Amino acid sequence: MSDADLRDRWDRQQAAYVADREGRFCAILNVLDLQSAGRPSMVVDLACGPAHYHSGLERFPNARVVGVDHDPALLALAHEAGQSYGERVRFIDDDLTADCWTEQLRDNIDGAAVSAVVSTTALHWLTPAQLVETYRGARSFLAPGGVFLDGDHFHYDHRQMRLRGWAKQHDRRTQEEAFAEGAEDWATWWSQLGARPGFAELVAERDRRFANRPASEATTVGFRLAALAQAGFAEHGTVWQLRRRLRRLRSDMTTPVRQPLRHVAPLRARSA
Ligand SMILES: C[S@@+](CC[C@H](N)C(=O)[O-])C[C@H]1O[C@@H](n2cnc3c(N)ncnc32)[C@H](O)[C@@H]1O
């Protein structure tokens, strides 16, 4: 199986766990387009994984992307994918929870004005305290007028029990549909990656790096908006959230759903 196959399978596997995953990439690119009048320059992708920037690079021929991640195996796939884009793409191996992660990034953007920082389905890996610091870090290198766009997928907790139950049901359905259509689950995908020549060591290193990662803690959209304000962003809000299947789910419920089923919101924040 080639690296390109593995990346395609990554996308299908991730889409099994993250309903409307493509929708958030599309929303992010649309905001980027509007914010930059169709010409974003430097974009930083936080926790980029194997990288899903191709559509952005194709759509915006002047854009450069710097991806940051701490998983050596996913970064190896990202490097492979980025080769055909030459100098337009760079990747940095860094831990977003480390104090100095912005320093290496600064060294790699060559003084360019960063018009946007983006992230998809990743920052829920951080604790709420780490999240605030990450936002602050992102804010520190955004050019005036730049945007931070986070297309995350985060969970409800005990504070929202009914919503949590419905969201779990919705997740289960999304997975059932995706697996029935041939998507792999997380464990199968990782075992296939580890079986690739040269990848066993990278996967072992990844496991070592993330072994003591604290368990994910649910955050609310309200918390994230407040954290963005705390980090110094001048304007913040929800530009998109999952709604597509809400009607179908609602018809199965005896109690009407009064709030969005799940907050999957690219959060927009203007830096100055
Ligand atoms: C579910 S994946 C999403 C990857 C990619 N953004 C995508 O949408 O396909 C979560 C990513 O967050 C990265 N990540 C988690 N914690 C991190 C940290 N502290 N520093 C850097 N990357 C981190 C993981 O390595 C992984 O690539």
The ligand as a MOL file (V3000), in Angstrom:
LIG
                    3D

  0  0  0     0  0            999 V3000
M  V30 BEGIN CTAB
M  V30 COUNTS 27 29 0 0 0
M  V30 BEGIN ATOM
M  V30 1 C -7.1410 13.5450 14.9910 0
M  V30 2 S -5.5610 14.0850 14.4660 0 CHG=1
M  V30 3 C -5.9850 15.3950 13.3100 0
M  V30 4 C -4.8950 15.6170 12.2900 0
M  V30 5 C -5.2330 16.5870 11.1730 0
M  V30 6 N -5.4130 17.9420 11.6640 0
M  V30 7 C -6.4590 16.1390 10.4100 0
M  V30 8 O -7.4730 16.8440 10.4470 0
M  V30 9 O -6.3980 15.0890 9.7640 0 CHG=-1
M  V30 10 C -4.9310 14.9630 15.8730 0
M  V30 11 C -3.5150 15.4700 15.6390 0
M  V30 12 O -3.1350 16.2670 16.7370 0
M  V30 13 C -1.7400 16.0500 16.9440 0
M  V30 14 N -1.3810 16.4950 18.2840 0
M  V30 15 C -1.9750 16.1420 19.4380 0
M  V30 16 N -1.3630 16.7260 20.4810 0
M  V30 17 C -0.3430 17.4690 19.9730 0
M  V30 18 C 0.6580 18.2990 20.5450 0
M  V30 19 N 0.7200 18.4660 21.8690 0
M  V30 20 N 1.5400 18.9060 19.7480 0
M  V30 21 C 1.4620 18.7440 18.3950 0
M  V30 22 N 0.5370 17.9620 17.7860 0
M  V30 23 C -0.3630 17.3320 18.5610 0
M  V30 24 C -1.6210 14.5460 16.7490 0
M  V30 25 O -0.2910 14.1320 16.5610 0
M  V30 26 C -2.4910 14.3390 15.5330 0
M  V30 27 O -1.7780 14.5120 14.3420 0
M  V30 END ATOM
M  V30 BEGIN BOND
M  V30 1 1 1 2
M  V30 2 1 2 3
M  V30 3 1 2 10
M  V30 4 1 3 4
M  V30 5 1 4 5
M  V30 6 1 5 6
M  V30 7 1 5 7
M  V30 8 2 7 8
M  V30 9 1 7 9
M  V30 10 1 10 11
M  V30 11 1 11 12
M  V30 12 1 11 26
M  V30 13 1 12 13
M  V30 14 1 13 14
M  V30 15 1 13 24
M  V30 16 1 14 15
M  V30 17 1 14 23
M  V30 18 2 15 16
M  V30 19 1 16 17
M  V30 20 1 17 18
M  V30 21 2 17 23
M  V30 22 1 18 19
M  V30 23 2 18 20
M  V30 24 1 20 21
M  V30 25 2 21 22
M  V30 26 1 22 23
M  V30 27 1 24 25
M  V30 28 1 24 26
M  V30 29 1 26 27
M  V30 END BOND
M  V30 END CTAB
M  END
